[in-house]
Amino acid sequence: MLGDLTGKTALVTGAGSGIGRGIALMLAAQNASVAVTDVDEARASEVADEVPGTTMARQLDVTDAAAAQRVVDSIVSTWGALDILVNNAGVGSAANRTVGADREEDWDVTFAINVKGTVHCCDAVIPHMRERRSGKIITIASMAGHAGRRSTGAYAASKAAVLRYSKGLAATLAPDNINVNVICPGAVWTRFQEAGALARQKSDPSLAGQNTEQIFEAQYQSVIPLGRPQTPEDIGKMAAFLTSEDACNVTGQCIHVDGGVILRD
Ligand SMILES: NC(=O)c1ccc[n+]([C@@H]2O[C@H](COP(=O)([O-])OP(=O)(O)OC[C@H]3O[C@@H](n4cnc5c(N)ncnc54)[C@H](O)[C@@H]3O)[C@@H](O)[C@H]2O)c1
């Protein structure tokens, strides 16, 4: 057992695919009831159907603060309480779009979803968690939020922003017995990475004809000290531990589930 979540209820954003789906499955495997939410309602429903135990599917665009509050209220009225929030929904910015005509929109969209979306969901759950003097909040950031490597523009800045926001929130909410932590995944094969591999293929003629998963693996294998990519389940296992009572004295931390990528020069 990673950390028993029996009797706990969880809301996962962006859970209609990839890492969010992996987190929803792992929380449910530890017996949590999971609200699978996503901007894409059909994907949220598909994942909720796959997740064992008590689930609900809800359409939630995290850029809409009022919608986040409505979803939280509906979970509380259905299940009586909300114990866990996982802020997973996120988008990548076009890697080299740090200059150019569409730069402004790229920054706006990336910050609206990755940063303000996280804040909206935290704002929606905090009063309820404070009243109960209990709660666990996890935000999915990225190694990109730490590293100063080749341009990842708005994306890296957005992940650094949620890291700093989460640390401040951990200090603010500690007196209310609410734990706030961050998980930084390394390289996980998802739609997000598929889009990145397609973009690399478009800009590099030598990659023409290669399969996108191979492009992803070739990009990361040499820079991951443990020599293998991570999986959505790896991130889900860490989320299950951090949201369990086994981690009740862990707060304000950023845990890298990245095969050691953060160690590279
Ligand atoms: N895949 C990786 O290698 C990797 C590495 C580090 C961090 N991350 C982070 O992990 C998180 C999940 O990414 P993923 O790789 O699973 O990507 P993904 O594209 O497979 O999943 C992202 C999900 O978020 C949803 N989403 C997008 N905009 C939304 C919005 N406005 N409101 C609610 N949901 C929305 C999408 O519909 C999708 O289901 C993101 O925050 C991403 O930045 C991913």
The ligand as an SDF file (V2000), in Angstrom:
LIG
                    3D

 44 48  0  0  0  0  0  0  0  0999 V2000
    4.3480   14.7950  -20.0200 N   0  0  0  0  0  0  0  0  0  0  0  0
    5.4480   15.2960  -19.4720 C   0  0  0  0  0  0  0  0  0  0  0  0
    6.5790   14.8760  -19.7990 O   0  0  0  0  0  0  0  0  0  0  0  0
    5.3420   16.3710  -18.4260 C   0  0  0  0  0  0  0  0  0  0  0  0
    6.5300   16.7530  -17.7870 C   0  0  0  0  0  0  0  0  0  0  0  0
    6.4460   17.7140  -16.7850 C   0  0  0  0  0  0  0  0  0  0  0  0
    5.2310   18.2650  -16.4420 C   0  0  0  0  0  0  0  0  0  0  0  0
    4.0970   17.8720  -17.0830 N   0  0  0  0  0  0  0  0  0  0  0  0
    2.8280   18.4740  -16.6460 C   0  0  0  0  0  0  0  0  0  0  0  0
    1.9030   17.4450  -16.3690 O   0  0  0  0  0  0  0  0  0  0  0  0
    0.5720   17.9440  -16.5200 C   0  0  0  0  0  0  0  0  0  0  0  0
   -0.2420   16.9740  -17.3670 C   0  0  0  0  0  0  0  0  0  0  0  0
    0.3280   16.9220  -18.6600 O   0  0  0  0  0  0  0  0  0  0  0  0
    0.2750   15.6330  -19.6010 P   0  0  0  0  0  0  0  0  0  0  0  0
    1.6540   15.3610  -20.0400 O   0  0  0  0  0  0  0  0  0  0  0  0
   -0.5220   14.5520  -18.9630 O   0  0  0  0  0  0  0  0  0  0  0  0
   -0.4950   16.2520  -20.8530 O   0  0  0  0  0  0  0  0  0  0  0  0
   -1.8660   15.8600  -21.6000 P   0  0  0  0  0  0  0  0  0  0  0  0
   -1.9470   16.8270  -22.7190 O   0  0  0  0  0  0  0  0  0  0  0  0
   -1.9090   14.4030  -21.8790 O   0  0  0  0  0  0  0  0  0  0  0  0
   -2.9790   16.1780  -20.4960 O   0  0  0  0  0  0  0  0  0  0  0  0
   -3.3560   17.4790  -20.1440 C   0  0  0  0  0  0  0  0  0  0  0  0
   -4.8370   17.4760  -19.8620 C   0  0  0  0  0  0  0  0  0  0  0  0
   -5.1870   18.8020  -19.4290 O   0  0  0  0  0  0  0  0  0  0  0  0
   -6.4160   19.1280  -20.0530 C   0  0  0  0  0  0  0  0  0  0  0  0
   -6.5630   20.5820  -20.1190 N   0  0  0  0  0  0  0  0  0  0  0  0
   -5.9860   21.4450  -20.9970 C   0  0  0  0  0  0  0  0  0  0  0  0
   -6.4290   22.6870  -20.7620 N   0  0  0  0  0  0  0  0  0  0  0  0
   -7.2780   22.6110  -19.7200 C   0  0  0  0  0  0  0  0  0  0  0  0
   -8.0780   23.5610  -19.0260 C   0  0  0  0  0  0  0  0  0  0  0  0
   -8.0990   24.8400  -19.3870 N   0  0  0  0  0  0  0  0  0  0  0  0
   -8.8320   23.1200  -17.9750 N   0  0  0  0  0  0  0  0  0  0  0  0
   -8.8420   21.8110  -17.6330 C   0  0  0  0  0  0  0  0  0  0  0  0
   -8.1620   20.8680  -18.2840 N   0  0  0  0  0  0  0  0  0  0  0  0
   -7.3730   21.2600  -19.3090 C   0  0  0  0  0  0  0  0  0  0  0  0
   -6.3490   18.4880  -21.4330 C   0  0  0  0  0  0  0  0  0  0  0  0
   -7.6420   18.3220  -22.0020 O   0  0  0  0  0  0  0  0  0  0  0  0
   -5.6740   17.1710  -21.1110 C   0  0  0  0  0  0  0  0  0  0  0  0
   -6.6090   16.1340  -20.8180 O   0  0  0  0  0  0  0  0  0  0  0  0
    0.7120   19.3410  -17.1240 C   0  0  0  0  0  0  0  0  0  0  0  0
    0.5920   20.3030  -16.0930 O   0  0  0  0  0  0  0  0  0  0  0  0
    2.1230   19.3440  -17.6800 C   0  0  0  0  0  0  0  0  0  0  0  0
    2.6850   20.6380  -17.7180 O   0  0  0  0  0  0  0  0  0  0  0  0
    4.1350   16.9410  -18.0860 C   0  0  0  0  0  0  0  0  0  0  0  0
  1  2  1  0
  2  3  2  0
  2  4  1  0
  4  5  1  0
  4 44  2  0
  5  6  2  0
  6  7  1  0
  7  8  2  0
  8  9  1  0
  8 44  1  0
  9 10  1  0
  9 42  1  0
 10 11  1  0
 11 12  1  0
 11 40  1  0
 12 13  1  0
 13 14  1  0
 14 15  2  0
 14 16  1  0
 14 17  1  0
 17 18  1  0
 18 19  2  0
 18 20  1  0
 18 21  1  0
 21 22  1  0
 22 23  1  0
 23 24  1  0
 23 38  1  0
 24 25  1  0
 25 26  1  0
 25 36  1  0
 26 27  1  0
 26 35  1  0
 27 28  2  0
 28 29  1  0
 29 30  1  0
 29 35  2  0
 30 31  1  0
 30 32  2  0
 32 33  1  0
 33 34  2  0
 34 35  1  0
 36 37  1  0
 36 38  1  0
 38 39  1  0
 40 41  1  0
 40 42  1  0
 42 43  1  0
M  CHG  2   8   1  16  -1
M  END
$$$$
